[in-house]
């Protein structure tokens, strides 16, 4: 009789799963009510949407303090702050940086605009700017450079998604003047 060799069965292998696609992020649309917020601000204290009641507000989101694009954008908004003020428009920049990093950024570049810190990402998510990004094939979550112009009535008047910094502050000023 022939000897039987034991046949081992391989355990079933799991197929590698692909990462789930990020949900399509929706930005608040023009005409919709601006999501409420209250954030720690540079220099101490807090800043909230209600602080700007009855005024127009430029709310711009930037990825990280003291990087080249974010610095240029903040300097441009600071340079035009007087023009925005004459147009009855305040400016608030928001990132996920800690307040201490924003204070250092503001002092280093002599910025004259208010900066808010959203380390919890609650506001970033409410405005749809906390998104999946990709750099050199690596996927990660981060802030999509986006600007909102909020009217004195608290409604979104205009949205600039995927902002290119060059000339952006002047474009936003023209829209604020026309509002």
Secondary structure by P-SEA (a helix, b strand, c coil): cccccbbbbcccccccccccccccccccccccccccccccccccccccccccccbbbbbbbbcccccaaaaaaaaaaaaaaaaaaaacbbbbbbccccaaaaaaaaaaacccbbbbbcccaaaaaaaccbbbbbcccbbbbbbcbbbbbbccccccccccccccccaaaaaaaaaaaac
